[in-house]
Amino acid sequence: MTDVDSSSRPADSGPGSFPDGVRLEDPGLVRVWTRGATAALRRERAAIDRVNVFPVADADTGTNLYLTLREGDRAVAAAPAGATGAELLTTLARAALLGARGNSGVILSEWLRGLAVAARRGGGAADLLTRAATSARSAVARPAEGTILTAADAAAAAARAAEGSADGDTGPLAVVSAAAAAARAAARASRDELHHLRTAGVLDAGALGLVLVLDALVVATAGATTGGVGGATAGAAAGVSEVDGSMDSVNLDQLLEPASSSPVRGTADVGAAAPDAVAHGAEAGAGALELMFVLIGPVGATADSVAAGLRTALGEVGDSVVVVGGDAGTGTGVWQAHVHTDRLDQALAIAAEASRTGSLAQVHVRHLEAVAQHEWGVVAATSAPALAGALAHAGAVVLLTGGLGSTVEALTADDVGRVAASTGARRVLLLGVPDGPADVKQHLDVDEVVAVPTPTDVHAVVALAALGTLLPIGLPDELDADVRATVDEALAGLTVTSVRGDDAVEALRAAAGPATVVVTALLSAEVPDGLPDLLAAALTERAPEAELVVLATGRPGDGVCLGMEEERA
């Protein structure tokens, strides 16, 4: 049996003590809730990661939920002191959408957007939770039961029942308490609803994350019973100093009974019942690469159809499709899209087509096996869309900065920071990241960030090759000690030449010699037919023992970039 509960709620948090007139969208309550929910997800992220098996066992749901809500919390903290609760919820939802990570984070951001929409319309607590659940479910192309969506639906139904009850208190605290209890019950039942969870013997990671978010809402709402909610000291009288003196601790408390051992209590052992029964990519038809992008464009009569169109199109080239967003309340539409795919070129073409009247931002690609906890992670920026897949298959998380035939917004420090955090590493190597956002450590929960100048994509390819594949377990132990020195040594012996396709063979003959060990050739989309074979023949003639690596960039034109590596003493 697996139990999910929260601890340390205020002793006087009973429904009857809630003061008249307080609403969930009161600004002080929103600030306290956001801060507390973020702290709870940060504290329990590793425990949730360890039970993540659906839709793909990539062990990152807790981290993705935390990183998503953290972006919203930062935006709420920076909002003007006089902002209304509805404005804060809108701020929270927009920042969470822009910072959403992974399938679960995108769904959470849409759940928050539903709250914000209902708050702007003046709904009560049950209205907010109902719209949140409806929005989250509608964002998923193929919803599955026993997930965060089921927990959200259960919370909404319980909230409506509590609000309509003829017995007892029907104020916001009673409503959110009922909602949180229903979400916990749904999380408990998830293992029996979904085959993946039953096979692994765990609860749904996304549902557990929503339990924490709702429990934090209960605690924040209950804090209003001891002096109201407002300003920086909101909720401080609740007594327990957990988040800047404003929040009770909210914890995930689980009791797992693995089939092969006695029950183990405590979040440190939450993974004890998660055998390797569900491998990476175990979902039928799931793609190996994850693509996420933000679409920015004008809103209008077709705004609601944008997300639906993207879901349909992306569903034809991949799985785990989630598209969220819409009118951001500023006259501009913002959508976040997520897909697992093995047809990256087609998925990127869909993104480019959707952005014809707007722009793209935060376009990033990663291999789903690259999210395990490594000592080192790598972020590589490139404007070569066809190269993105190769870099991701080598273990880098790739930021696409152009080459899609549509406008791609310039990278910011926040963009780089979010993607670096999604490597799951304590230390991060940046390849090809522009100088402006290179200093991103303040945006990360990491120990070290190392930016390596890589003036061409060949430099990034050679750097990754020097490190060896990061998949599936990270860098070899012998490289961990000095990753920067390993990369610098590889790049020191590299000579790069850029030519047109017609001149590439002669350029290789002129540059290659007996000391050449590897030639990397990056080819644009319109180079002459048969060029790879001609390059291979020329290299055999000049350096018979050398290796030729040919990669497409997907860029228009007939450009060729040749990287020559010579044997180092």
C-alpha positions in Angstrom: 0.0 0.0 0.0 1.3 3.4 -0.9 0.1 6.4 1.2 0.5 10.0 0.2 -0.1 12.8 2.7 1.2 16.2 3.8 2.6 17.0 7.2 2.8 20.0 9.5 -0.5 21.7 8.7 -1.5 24.3 11.2 -3.3 22.9 14.2 -6.1 25.5 13.8 -6.7 24.9 10.1 -10.2 23.5 10.4 -12.8 24.7 8.0 -14.8 26.7 10.6 -12.0 29.1 11.3 -11.7 30.5 7.8 -12.5 34.3 7.8 -15.3 35.6 5.7 -14.3 37.3 2.4 -11.0 35.5 1.7 -10.7 34.1 -1.8 -8.1 31.9 -3.5 -7.1 34.7 -5.7 -6.3 37.1 -2.8 -2.8 38.3 -3.7 -1.1 37.4 -0.4 -2.5 33.9 -0.6 -1.2 33.5 -4.1 2.3 34.6 -3.1 2.4 32.3 -0.1 1.0 29.3 -2.0 3.4 29.7 -5.0 6.4 30.0 -2.6 5.3 27.0 -0.6 4.5 24.8 -3.6 7.8 25.6 -5.2 9.7 24.7 -2.0 7.8 21.5 -1.6 8.6 20.4 -5.2 12.2 21.4 -4.7 12.4 19.3 -1.6 10.8 16.2 -3.1 12.0 16.4 -6.7 14.4 13.5 -6.4 11.8 11.3 -4.7 9.3 12.0 -7.5 12.0 11.5 -10.2 12.7 8.0 -8.9 9.1 6.8 -9.5 8.8 8.4 -12.9 7.9 5.6 -15.4 5.2 7.1 -17.6 4.9 8.1 -20.4 8.7 7.4 -20.5 10.9 6.2 -17.7 13.2 9.2 -17.9 13.4 9.9 -14.2 12.8 13.7 -14.4 9.1 14.4 -13.6 9.9 15.8 -10.1 12.7 18.0 -11.6 10.5 19.2 -14.4 7.6 20.1 -12.2 10.0 22.0 -9.8 11.7 23.9 -12.6 8.4 24.8 -14.2 6.9 26.2 -11.0 10.1 27.8 -10.0 9.9 30.1 -13.0 6.4 31.1 -12.0 7.4 31.7 -8.4 10.2 34.0 -9.5 7.8 36.0 -11.6 5.3 36.3 -8.8 8.0 37.4 -6.4 9.1 40.1 -8.8 5.5 41.3 -9.4 4.5 44.8 -8.1 3.3 44.9 -4.6 0.0 46.2 -5.7 -0.8 43.4 -8.2 -4.2 41.8 -7.8 -4.5 38.1 -7.2 -5.9 37.5 -10.7 -2.9 39.4 -12.1 -0.5 37.3 -10.0 -2.1 34.1 -11.2 -1.8 35.3 -14.8 1.9 36.2 -14.1 2.4 32.8 -12.5 0.8 30.9 -15.4 2.7 32.8 -18.1 6.1 32.4 -16.5 5.4 28.7 -15.9 4.4 28.2 -19.5 7.6 29.9 -20.8 9.7 27.9 -18.3 7.8 24.6 -18.6 10.1 21.5 -18.8 9.0 18.1 -20.0 5.6 16.6 -20.5 4.6 17.0 -16.8 5.8 20.6 -16.6 3.8 21.6 -19.7 0.7 20.1 -18.2 1.2 21.8 -14.9 1.6 25.2 -16.7 -1.7 24.7 -18.4 -3.4 23.7 -15.2 -2.1 27.0 -13.8 -3.4 28.9 -16.9 -6.8 27.5 -16.2 -6.7 28.8 -12.7 -5.8 32.2 -14.0 -8.5 32.3 -16.6 -11.2 31.4 -14.1 -9.8 34.0 -11.6 -10.1 36.7 -14.2 -13.7 35.8 -14.7 -14.4 36.0 -11.0 -15.0 32.3 -10.2 -15.0 30.7 -6.8 -12.5 28.1 -5.6 -14.3 25.2 -7.3 -14.6 27.2 -10.5 -10.8 27.7 -10.5 -10.0 24.1 -9.9 -12.5 22.9 -12.5 -11.2 25.2 -15.2 -7.6 24.2 -14.3 -8.4 20.5 -14.7 -10.3 21.0 -18.0 -7.5 23.1 -19.4 -4.9 20.5 -18.5 -6.8 17.6 -20.0 -7.5 19.4 -23.2 -3.8 20.2 -23.7 -2.9 16.5 -24.0 -3.4 14.8 -27.4 -4.0 11.4 -26.0 -4.9 11.6 -22.3 -4.2 8.6 -20.1 -6.0 7.7 -16.8 -4.1 7.2 -13.6 -2.0 10.3 -14.2 -1.8 14.0 -13.1 -4.9 14.6 -15.3 -6.9 12.0 -13.3 -5.7 13.6 -10.0 -6.7 17.1 -11.3 -10.2 15.8 -12.3 -10.7 14.2 -8.9 -9.7 17.4 -7.2 -12.1 19.5 -9.3 -15.0 17.1 -8.7 -14.4 17.1 -4.9 -14.2 20.9 -4.9 -17.5 21.2 -6.7 -19.1 18.7 -4.3 -17.7 20.5 -1.2 -18.9 23.9 -2.5 -22.4 22.6 -3.2 -22.7 20.8 0.1 -25.6 21.7 2.3 -23.8 20.6 5.4 -21.0 22.5 7.2 -18.6 25.1 5.9 -18.4 25.6 2.1 -15.7 28.3 2.2 -12.4 28.1 0.3 -10.5 26.1 2.9 -13.2 23.4 3.0 -13.2 23.3 -0.8 -9.4 23.1 -1.3 -9.1 20.6 1.5 -11.6 18.3 -0.2 -9.7 18.8 -3.5 -6.4 17.9 -2.0 -7.8 14.8 -0.3 -9.3 13.7 -3.6 -6.0 14.2 -5.4 -4.2 12.1 -2.8 -6.8 9.4 -3.2 -6.4 9.5 -7.0 -2.6 9.3 -6.6 -3.0 6.2 -4.4 -5.2 4.6 -7.0 -3.0 5.4 -10.0 -0.9 2.2 -9.7 -4.1 0.2 -10.3 -5.2 2.3 -13.2 -2.2 2.4 -15.5 -0.3 -0.7 -16.7 3.1 1.0 -16.7 2.7 1.9 -13.0 1.4 -1.5 -12.0 4.3 -3.2 -13.7 6.8 -1.0 -11.9 5.0 -1.0 -8.6 4.9 2.8 -8.2 2.4 5.7 -8.2 2.2 8.2 -10.9 4.9 10.8 -10.5 2.9 13.7 -12.0 0.0 13.0 -9.7 2.3 13.0 -6.7 3.6 16.4 -7.8 0.0 17.8 -8.0 -0.7 16.5 -4.5 2.2 18.6 -3.2 0.9 21.7 -5.1 -2.6 21.2 -3.7 -1.4 20.5 -0.2 0.6 23.7 -0.4 -2.6 25.5 -1.4 -4.4 24.1 1.7 -1.6 25.2 3.9 -1.5 28.7 2.4 -5.3 29.0 2.7 -5.3 27.8 6.3 -2.6 30.4 7.1 -5.2 33.1 6.5 -7.0 31.9 9.6 -4.5 33.6 11.9 -4.4 37.1 10.7 -5.3 37.2 7.0 -3.2 37.0 3.9 -1.4 40.1 2.6 2.1 41.4 2.0 5.4 39.9 2.8 4.4 38.6 6.2 1.4 36.8 5.0 0.9 33.5 6.8 3.8 34.1 9.2 1.5 33.7 12.2 0.9 30.1 11.1 4.0 29.4 13.1 6.5 27.2 11.2 9.3 29.1 9.4 9.8 27.1 6.2 9.8 29.4 3.3 11.0 32.9 4.3 8.9 32.6 7.5 5.7 32.3 5.6 4.9 28.7 5.1 4.4 25.4 6.9 6.4 22.5 5.6 4.6 20.4 3.0 6.1 16.9 2.5 5.5 13.8 0.5 5.1 10.9 2.9 4.9 7.5 1.3 4.6 3.9 2.4 5.8 1.5 -0.2 5.5 -2.3 -0.1 7.9 -3.8 -2.7 7.0 -7.4 -3.6 10.5 -8.6 -2.6 11.0 -6.8 0.7 9.3 -5.4 3.8 7.6 -2.0 3.6 10.0 1.0 3.6 8.9 4.3 4.9 10.2 7.7 3.9 10.8 9.6 0.8 14.5 8.6 0.7 13.3 5.1 -0.3 10.5 6.1 -2.7 12.3 4.4 -5.5 12.5 1.1 -3.7 9.5 -0.3 -5.6 10.6 1.0 -9.0 12.4 -1.9 -10.7 13.7 -1.7 -14.2 10.5 -3.3 -15.6 9.8 -0.2 -17.7 12.8 0.8 -19.8 13.5 4.1 -21.4 11.1 4.7 -24.3 8.9 1.7 -23.2 5.7 3.4 -24.4 4.7 1.8 -27.7 5.9 4.1 -30.5 7.6 6.6 -28.3 10.3 8.6 -30.0 13.8 8.8 -28.6 14.1 12.6 -28.9 12.2 15.2 -27.0 11.4 18.5 -28.8 10.0 21.5 -27.0 9.4 25.0 -28.4 7.6 28.2 -27.5 5.4 29.7 -30.2 4.7 33.4 -30.0 2.1 35.1 -32.3 -0.9 37.3 -32.6 -4.2 36.3 -31.1 -7.5 36.5 -32.9 -10.3 34.4 -34.1 -8.0 31.5 -34.8 -6.1 31.6 -31.4 -8.0 28.6 -30.0 -7.3 26.5 -33.1 -3.5 27.0 -32.9 -3.0 24.5 -30.1 -5.4 22.0 -31.6 -3.7 22.2 -34.9 -0.3 21.7 -33.4 -1.5 18.7 -31.4 -2.8 17.1 -34.5 0.2 17.7 -36.6 2.8 16.7 -33.9 0.7 13.6 -33.1 1.4 12.4 -36.7 5.2 12.4 -36.1 5.5 11.5 -32.5 4.0 10.7 -29.1 3.5 12.3 -25.7 2.2 15.4 -27.4 1.2 18.3 -25.2 0.4 21.8 -26.4 -0.6 24.5 -24.0 -1.2 28.2 -24.0 -3.2 30.8 -25.8 -4.0 34.4 -25.1 -1.6 35.6 -22.5 -3.8 38.6 -21.6 -1.5 41.0 -23.4 -2.8 40.8 -27.0 -0.1 38.2 -27.8 -0.6 34.5 -27.9 2.0 32.2 -26.3 2.0 28.4 -26.7 4.4 25.8 -25.4 4.6 22.5 -27.4 6.1 19.2 -26.4 6.6 15.9 -28.4 8.7 12.7 -28.3 9.7 11.9 -31.8 12.1 10.0 -34.1 11.2 12.3 -37.0 12.8 15.5 -35.7 13.0 17.1 -39.2 9.3 16.8 -39.6 8.5 18.0 -36.1 10.7 21.1 -36.7 9.0 21.8 -40.0 5.7 21.8 -38.1 7.0 24.3 -35.7 8.3 26.5 -38.5 5.0 26.4 -40.3 3.1 27.3 -37.2 5.3 30.3 -36.6 4.9 31.9 -40.1 3.1 34.9 -38.5 5.0 35.0 -35.3 8.3 33.6 -33.9 9.8 30.7 -32.0 11.7 30.7 -28.8 13.4 28.2 -26.5 13.6 25.5 -29.3 15.4 22.6 -27.6 16.1 19.0 -28.3 17.3 16.3 -26.0 17.6 12.5 -26.0 15.3 11.0 -23.4 18.2 8.9 -22.0 20.3 12.0 -21.4 18.3 13.1 -18.4 19.7 10.7 -15.9 21.7 12.4 -13.1 25.2 12.9 -14.5 28.2 14.7 -12.9 28.5 16.7 -16.2 25.8 17.8 -18.6 26.3 19.5 -22.0 24.3 22.2 -23.7 25.1 22.9 -27.3 23.6 25.8 -29.3 23.4 25.6 -33.1 21.5 27.1 -36.0 21.8 23.7 -37.9 18.5 21.9 -37.5 19.6 18.6 -39.0 22.6 18.6 -36.7 20.5 18.9 -33.6 19.5 15.3 -33.7 23.1 14.1 -33.9 24.2 16.3 -31.0 21.3 15.1 -28.9 22.1 11.5 -29.7 25.6 12.2 -28.3 24.0 13.3 -25.1 23.9 17.1 -25.4 20.7 19.2 -24.8 20.5 21.2 -27.9 19.3 24.8 -28.3 18.3 25.7 -31.9 19.0 29.3 -32.6 17.9 29.4 -36.3 17.9 27.6 -39.5 14.2 26.8 -39.4 13.0 29.2 -42.1 11.2 31.3 -39.4 12.1 33.8 -36.8 13.8 32.4 -33.7 14.1 34.7 -30.8 17.7 35.4 -29.5 18.8 33.3 -26.6 18.6 34.8 -23.1 20.4 33.8 -19.9 17.0 32.4 -18.7 16.7 30.3 -21.8 20.2 28.8 -21.4 19.7 28.4 -17.6 16.4 26.5 -18.1 17.9 24.1 -20.6 21.1 23.6 -18.6 19.0 22.7 -15.6 17.2 20.1 -17.7 20.5 18.2 -18.2 20.0 16.8 -14.7 23.7 17.5 -14.0 25.6 19.2 -11.2 28.1 20.7 -13.6 27.3 22.0 -17.1 29.5 22.5 -20.2 28.2 25.2 -22.6 29.1 24.8 -26.3 28.3 27.4 -28.9 26.4 29.6 -26.4 26.7 33.3 -27.3 28.7 35.5 -24.9 25.7 37.4 -23.7 23.9 34.6 -21.8 27.0 32.6 -21.0 26.9 33.6 -17.3 23.9 31.5 -16.3 25.0 30.0 -13.0 22.7 32.3 -11.1 19.8 30.8 -13.0 20.7 27.2 -12.2 20.7 24.7 -9.4 24.2 23.6 -10.3 27.6 23.7 -8.9 29.6 24.8 -11.9 29.1 26.2 -15.4 31.9 26.1 -18.0 31.5 28.0 -21.3 33.7 26.7 -24.1 34.2 29.0 -27.1 33.0 27.0 -30.2 33.0 29.4 -33.2 31.6 26.7 -35.6 29.5 23.7 -35.3 32.5 21.5 -36.1 34.0 22.7 -32.8 30.9 21.5 -31.0 30.9 18.1 -32.8 34.6 17.6 -32.0 34.2 18.6 -28.4 31.4 16.1 -27.8 33.4 13.4 -29.6 36.4 14.1 -27.3 34.2 13.5 -24.3 32.7 10.3 -25.6 29.0 9.7 -25.6 27.1 10.9 -22.5 24.6 8.1 -22.9 23.3 6.3 -21.0 25.4 6.9 -17.9 27.3 10.1 -18.4 31.0 10.8 -18.9 33.6 8.1 -18.2 35.1 8.5 -14.7 38.5 9.4 -16.0 37.1 12.5 -17.8 35.1 13.8 -14.8 38.3 15.3 -13.2 39.0 17.8 -16.0 36.4 18.0 -18.7 37.5 21.4 -19.8 41.1 20.2 -20.3 39.9 17.3 -22.4 37.8 19.6 -24.7 40.6 22.2 -24.9 43.1 19.6 -26.0 40.8 18.3 -28.7 40.0 21.7 -30.1 43.7 22.7 -30.0 44.4 20.2 -32.8 41.5 21.3 -34.9 41.7 23.3 -38.1 38.4 24.4 -39.7 37.9 25.5 -43.3 34.6 26.7 -44.9 34.1 26.3 -48.6 31.4 25.9 -51.3 30.4 22.3 -52.2 32.2 22.4 -55.6 35.5 23.3 -53.9 35.2 20.9 -50.9 37.2 17.9 -52.4 40.1 20.1 -53.4 40.1 21.8 -50.0 40.2 18.4 -48.3 43.1 17.3 -50.5 45.0 20.5 -49.7 44.5 20.3 -45.9 44.7 16.6 -45.2 48.0 14.8 -44.8 49.8 11.9 -43.1 49.1 13.3 -39.6 45.4 13.7 -40.2 43.3 11.3 -38.0 39.7 12.6 -38.4 38.0 14.9 -40.8 34.5 16.1 -39.9 32.5 17.4 -42.9 29.3 19.4 -42.2 27.2 19.6 -45.4 24.5 22.1 -46.2 21.3 21.0 -47.9 22.3 21.9 -51.5 25.8 20.4 -51.9 26.5 18.4 -55.1 25.1 14.8 -55.2 27.6 12.2 -54.2 29.9 14.6 -52.3 30.3 12.3 -49.3 31.8 9.6 -51.5 34.1 12.0 -53.3 35.3 13.3 -49.9 35.9 9.8 -48.7 38.0 9.0 -51.8 40.1 12.1 -51.4 40.7 11.4 -47.8 41.8 7.8 -48.6 44.2 9.2 -51.1 45.8 11.7 -48.7 45.4 9.9 -45.3 44.4 6.2 -45.7 44.1 5.6 -42.0 42.0 8.7 -41.2 38.3 8.6 -40.4 35.7 10.7 -42.2 32.6 11.9 -40.3 29.9 13.4 -42.5 26.9 15.2 -41.0 24.1 17.2 -42.6 23.3 20.6 -41.2 19.9 21.3 -42.8 21.0 24.8 -43.6 20.1 26.1 -47.1 22.9 26.6 -49.7 25.9 24.6 -50.7 28.3 25.4 -47.9 30.7 22.8 -46.5 32.6 23.1 -43.2 35.6 20.9 -42.9 37.3 20.2 -39.6 40.8 18.6 -39.7 42.1 16.9 -36.6 45.7 15.9 -36.5 47.5 13.3 -34.4 48.6 14.9 -31.1 52.0 14.0 -29.6 
